[in-house]
Amino acid sequence: MAEKNDVAETHDVLKVVVIGSGPAGWTACIYAARANLKPVCFEGAISEENRLAGTLPLGQLNWTTDVENFPGWPEGVLGPDLMLKMRQQAETHGTTIHTKDVTKLDLSQRPFRMEISDGSVIHSHTVILATGASAQYLGLDSERKFMNEGVSACAVCDGALPRFRDKQIVVVGGGDTAMEEASHLAKFGSKIYVVHRRDQLRASAAMQERVLNNPKVEMVWNHVVDEVLGNDNDGVTGVRVKHVETGDTKELEATGMFLAIGHRPNTKFLDDQLATDENGFIELTSLPQMNTSIEGVYAAGDVADPDYKQAVTAAGMGCKAALDAERWLAEQGLD
């Protein structure tokens, strides 16, 4: 009799496994399916752990409201609707989808071995990693309460929405990303408060100059966010900040708060088997291909993109990853 902790292991080898379910993952599935590679996608489990980590199925875009910058949607589209349509398209073309996590990936053997959250084990000749990157948040209950009701981590995604136009907005952070967010939001908002815990920025000189010389921007030095203010009808109405030295608080009237304190690539399950940059993003070793440091393993989307983090660029990377996998399989006589 098998022990309770034993896992069911099948040695039927898949051609392509896609891990992740954002724009990169679904696009990779669509292209791999159309190439008759019979891709299997692990979109992630629906669990409290994944919710808190920001790794639920359908990715970050599933938590975005209006998406106005994805080609083909002149009137805009809701993030969840876009992701569901991508998922449906992938499934229609022949992708097998499992709402489970890959908990461990062994890249030291071929075919690659994967342990699944249901206790089973599968093997695949190629793997496409599209697990994304989770925006880092402050961890406040009020921040979580007003997520997508004024709290965001992507100015390019949400900055042009009506709730922010000609309104006061708070940006949190002091690096290049925060400066980019502030500059972008200044095109729409009436005033941008940049809240930073120090008395000088970490951003590059050019980015600092652009923001500090913008008449719409007001720096709030030596402060941290204490509470996001709002109500159920209006969403965010302000942000209470606290001085890091004196502890004094003050309220900033605003209809939104944008976090720009970094992203965390979702790579924990890889156990450092792939080369990454200093911030943990998977390195692409032979651009423009989506190859990683291990042959047969590809990465696409935010997990390998510290710069753009857009749905359309992620989709493009997913397309390339699938084509790269198809060509590699053909070269190995595994297609």
PyMOL commands that set and color helices and strands:
alter all, ss='L'
color gray80, all
select helices_A, chain A and resi 23-34+48-53+60-63+79-92+141-145+155-158+162-164+176-185+205-212+268-270+301-304+311-331
alter helices_A, ss='H'
color red, helices_A
select strands_A, chain A and resi 9-19+40-42+66-67+77-78+96-98+102-106+112-116+121-129+133-135+151-152+168-172+191-195+217-220+223-231+235-243+249-253+256-259+263-265+297-299
alter strands_A, ss='S'
color yellow, strands_A
deselect
rebuild
show_as cartoon
